[in-house]
Amino acid sequence: MNLKRTLLAMGFAMGAMVAMAPAPALADITVRFGPPPIRHEVVPMVPSGYVWVPGYWNFNGHRYVWVRGHRERARHGRRWVAPRWHEDRGRWRQERGRWDRY
């Protein structure tokens, strides 16, 4: 029984350390040339309680790669905002996809 309490306490301590660790920031992606045209995907039937997250172009450090769309569990009180690329003084910057409150 004492071993069980010790392991439980260690688990809580590890969880607290992980929760207090700073989250890594998502680096802004800037590229000298714009992405290819958006690919048109066939959107399948999405079951109730899910949303369709459309595909998008991501830059992997060397070239653009297409990330296919997928369904994701809906989040109550939030809507999905798809990632977008913006041109800013001859450079292209990616605004990452995110869940926004409505």
Secondary structure by P-SEA (a helix, b strand, c coil): caaaaaaaaaaaaaaaaaaacccccccbbbbccccccbbbbbccccccccccbbbbbbbcccbbbbbbbbbccccccbbbbcccccccccbbbbbbbbbbcc
